[in-house]
Amino acid sequence: MKLDILVLAAHPDDAELGCSGTIAAHIAKGHKVGIVDLTQGEMGTRGTPELRLEESDEAAKILRLSARENMGFKDIYFQDDEAHQKELIRIIRKYQPDIVLANAVADRHPDHGKGASLATNACFMSGLRRIETSLDGKAQEPWRPKFVYHYIQNNYIKPDFIFDISEFWDTKVASIMAFKSQFYDPSSEEPASFISSPDFLPFIESRAREFGHRIGAKYGEGFTVERFVGVNDLFDLK
């Protein structure tokens, strides 16, 4: 299946927290979007890998994704190295996306920066014909996405562009809450974590309101780019 947009995420819930409004907006326009989670988030304070996969499936239904899969890399310990690059190249060639959305280039969680670097390198290397990969016993053709954009996560990074997600805020919230085991619940007996704080989800909304405000919208999601974005019509700019 060819995807228009492939979202790469170090952990289940990264994509939902970082760019699910942008995902929902493009699906509503008829684009095919999929998410590939690099790890099962097994080092997370709350829940289990099995529960994370269940929650991922629920979020996929809410967003109406065309595809979602988990690569099973080791949470915390995966690296931007040859073995992981080749596995990700296989995925990129499988889905042949025109656009890749990837983790923040630097963030509080070290996996986010590693995931960003791994995505950047694998997207470039996927276009090299001398790197050979196969899927289901068949050799894959080289494929390089046209654009790689990085969503902004916990730490503030000045965005290169902001996407208006105002119409899709409710969908974003619903997709995030599919991972309800990870967030604040006063009745939970699970240990407290960074994202289970009662202040975390209001922070996510505040960030979206801040980015939205900067472009005259109610809610927005920010992205950074790897190379300059060109336009051919000034009226396309918001």
N, C-alpha and C positions, 0 to 999 in steps of 0.2 A: 504493500500500500504506500503510495506516495503521499507525503504530508506537505502542506504549505508551510506550516510552522512546527518545529520540534522544540519543545521546552526541556532543557536538561536541568536536573535538580539534585544536589548532593543528598538530600534527605526527602522522604515523603513529608509533605506540607510546605516545603520551601517554595514550590511553584505557586501554591494557593496563597501563601502569605505575600509573596513578592510580585506576582503578575497575573493572578487569576482574572482580574477585571479586563485586562488586555486580551487574555485568552478568550473569555466569554464574548467580548465585542467582535473578535474576528470570526468566531464560530457563528455568531448571529449573521454575519455577512456572507456565510457560505463557505468559509475556508475550513480546510481540514487541519486540525491541531492535535498533537499528541504530546504526552509527557513521558520521559524516561527518567526514573529515579535511580541514582547511582548506588545507593545503599538502602538497607531496610531500617535505618535509624536505630539499630539494635543497642547502641550505647546511650540512647536517650534515657532520662531518669524515669519516665512513666511509660506504662504499657509494655507491649511485647512486639517483636517483629511480625508475628502473625496478626496481631490487632492492627498494626500499622498498614499491613496489606489490605485488610478489610476496609479500613478507613479510606485508603487510597482508592479502592474500587468505588466506594460511595461518592467520593469527591469527583471521580471520573464521570459518574452518571449525572451528577449535578451540573457539571460543566459541559456535558455531551461531547466528550473527547472521542476522536476517531481511533485512538490507540493509547494504551498505557502499559508500561512494563517496568520491571525492576531488575537491575543488572547484578545485584547481589554483591557489590564490592564491599569490603570491610569498612564499616563505619569508623571514622577517625584515622584508620590506618591506610586507606587507599592513597595512592600517589599518582602524580602526573609522570608516569614512566612508560616504557615501551609496551609492557604487557597490558596496562590499562588503556593506553592510547589505541592499541590494535582492537581491543574489544569495543571501544567506543566508535572507532572507524567503521566497524562492521554494522553498528546500529545506524550511523549516519548514512551509509550506503544503502542500507535496507529501506529507510524511509525517504531518502532523497529530498530533504526539506530545502526550501528556498531561503528560509529565515530560521536561525537558531536563537532562542532566548536562553541565557545561561546565568549561573549564580553571580552574585556581586564580586567584583574584582578583589575586594578586601572587606573583611567583616569580623565581627566578634568571634564567630565560630571558624576555626581554621579550615574546616572542610569546604566552606563556601569559597574562599580564595583558591583552594586547590581545585575545586570543581570548575571554577572559572578558567583557570589555567589549562586544565585538562581539556575542557570544551574548545578553547581557542586553538590549541595545538592539534587536537584531533580533527577539527573542521578543516584546517589547512592541509593536514597530512592526508585526509580522505580524498583529496583531489590529485594525489600523486599516483600515477599509474604503476610505478614500480613497487608500491606497497600492495601486496597481494592478500586478499581476504576472500572468504567463501561463506555462503549461507546455504544450509541444507544441501551441502555437497556441490553447490554451483558457484563458480567464480563470480565475484562482484565487480561491477564497473566502477571506476573512480567517480566521485561526486563531491563537489565543494559547494557548500551553501553560499548564497550571494552576500548575506549579511549575518553578523553575529552581534547581538545586543545583550547587555548585562543588566538584569533587574537589580534594584537597590533593596537591601534587606535591613538588618538591624541598625548598622552604623550609617550615619548620614553621609552621603556622597552627593556632590553637586551633580544633578542630572544634565545630560546633554540634550535630552528631549523628554517631554512629559506627555503621556497618553491620557486623554479624558475618559475616565471609566464611570462617570456619573450615572449613566443609565444601567450600569451593571454592578453597582455597589452591592445590592441585595444578593446577587449571585455569588459575588466574591465572598461575602460573609457566610453564606450557606456552605460554600466549598471549604472554607476554613473550619467551620464548625463540624464538618464531617470528621475532623480529627479531635473530637470533643474530649477524648481521654487525656489530651496533652494540655488542656487549658483549665482555667480556674473553675473549680467545683468545690464548694465548701463542705460537701458531704464525702468527698473522696478521701480515702485512707492512704493514697499513694504519697510518696515523698514530694515536697515542694520542689519546683524547678524554676529556671529563669523565665520560661514562657507560661508557667502556671500561675504566675502572679496576677492578682486581680487588675493590675495596671497595664498588663501587656496588650490585651485586645483594644482598650481605649487608645493606647499608643499607636497601634496599627491604623486606627481611624484618624488619629491626629495627623499622622504622616500623610495619609491619603488626602486629607483636607488641606494640608499645607501645600502639597504638590498641585492639587486642584486649584487652590487660590492663586497660585502663580500663573495659571493660564486662563483665569476667569471662569473656572468650572467648580463644581462642588467637590468632586473627588478626582484624583489623578494618581498614576503610577509613573515613577521615574526610571529612566534607563540611561546607561552610558554606552558609548559607541567605541569601536576599535579603530575606525577610520571616519573621515568626514562624511556626513550625510549630504547628498546633493539634491536639489529640487529643480524642476523646470517650469514651475508656475508659482509665483509669489502668492497667489490667492489660495494655494494649498496650505499656507502657514496659518495657524490659529492665532 
